[in-house]
Amino acid sequence: MERETIQFVIEVFTLLAIIFAIYKYFRNPDERAEKAICLLKEQILYERKITDKALETQQNCLHSLEKEIINQKNEILKLNNTVIKLSTIIEERIPKKQ
């Protein structure tokens, strides 16, 4: 082979190597960023599941507390009615002094 042919082949390989190096230079950050984005998406989904579960638990607790408050109000009303009945009975049995 002639020297010019060998030099041409070397130049072509060098040019291809430069093009490949430029491609890798710009492609590698994209791949790393894509991996980071996927990890962040997974983390967000996991945290969202935890948040949803905590919100559901909170809503269940609030519902239970509301039921308990309603039950306590009903019991207080029953006690109030009982006190009124007892007060009426006492007033009827014990005469008022004049």
C-alpha positions as CSV (number, residue, x, y, z in Angstrom):
1,M,0.0,0.0,0.0
2,E,1.1,3.4,-0.6
3,R,1.8,5.8,2.1
4,E,-1.1,8.1,1.0
5,T,-3.5,5.3,1.2
6,I,-2.4,4.3,4.7
7,Q,-2.5,7.9,5.8
8,F,-6.1,8.2,4.3
9,V,-7.2,5.0,6.2
10,I,-5.7,6.4,9.4
11,E,-7.5,9.7,8.9
12,V,-10.8,8.0,8.3
13,F,-10.4,5.9,11.5
14,T,-9.3,9.0,13.4
15,L,-12.4,10.9,12.1
16,L,-14.7,8.0,13.0
17,A,-13.1,7.8,16.5
18,I,-13.6,11.6,17.0
19,I,-17.2,11.3,15.9
20,F,-17.7,8.3,18.2
21,A,-16.1,10.2,21.1
22,I,-18.3,13.2,20.6
23,Y,-21.4,10.9,20.5
24,K,-20.4,9.2,23.7
25,Y,-19.6,12.6,25.3
26,F,-23.2,13.7,24.7
27,R,-24.9,10.4,25.1
28,N,-23.5,9.4,28.6
29,P,-25.0,12.3,30.5
30,D,-28.3,11.6,28.9
31,E,-28.2,7.9,30.0
32,R,-27.1,9.0,33.6
33,A,-29.9,11.6,33.7
34,E,-32.4,9.0,32.5
35,K,-31.4,6.6,35.3
36,A,-31.6,9.4,37.8
37,I,-35.1,10.4,36.5
38,C,-36.3,6.8,36.8
39,L,-35.0,6.6,40.4
40,L,-36.7,9.8,41.3
41,K,-39.9,8.6,39.8
42,E,-39.8,5.4,41.8
43,Q,-39.0,7.4,45.0
44,I,-41.9,9.7,44.3
45,L,-44.3,6.8,43.7
46,Y,-43.1,5.2,47.0
47,E,-43.6,8.4,49.0
48,R,-47.0,8.9,47.4
49,K,-48.1,5.5,48.5
50,I,-46.9,6.2,52.0
51,T,-48.7,9.6,52.0
52,D,-51.9,8.0,50.7
53,K,-51.7,5.3,53.4
54,A,-51.1,8.0,56.1
55,L,-54.0,10.1,54.8
56,E,-56.3,7.0,54.8
57,T,-55.3,6.2,58.3
58,Q,-55.9,9.8,59.4
59,Q,-59.4,9.8,57.8
60,N,-60.3,6.5,59.5
61,C,-59.1,7.9,62.8
62,L,-61.2,11.1,62.3
63,H,-64.2,9.0,61.4
64,S,-63.8,6.9,64.5
65,L,-63.4,10.0,66.7
66,E,-66.6,11.5,65.1
67,K,-68.5,8.3,66.0
68,E,-67.1,8.4,69.5
69,I,-68.1,12.1,69.9
70,I,-71.6,11.3,68.7
71,N,-71.9,8.4,71.1
72,Q,-70.7,10.6,74.0
73,K,-73.2,13.3,73.1
74,N,-76.0,10.7,73.2
75,E,-74.8,9.4,76.6
76,I,-74.7,13.0,77.9
77,L,-78.3,13.5,76.7
78,K,-79.4,10.3,78.4
79,L,-77.7,11.4,81.6
80,N,-79.3,14.8,81.3
81,N,-82.7,13.3,80.9
82,T,-82.1,11.0,83.9
83,V,-81.1,14.0,86.0
84,I,-84.2,15.9,85.0
85,K,-86.4,12.8,85.9
86,L,-84.7,12.5,89.2
87,S,-85.0,16.2,89.9
88,T,-88.7,16.0,89.1
89,I,-89.2,13.0,91.4
90,I,-87.3,14.7,94.3
91,E,-89.4,17.9,93.9
92,E,-92.6,15.8,94.0
93,R,-91.6,13.8,97.1
94,I,-90.0,16.5,99.1
95,P,-92.4,19.3,99.8
96,K,-91.2,22.9,99.6
97,K,-91.0,24.8,102.8
98,Q,-92.9,28.0,102.9
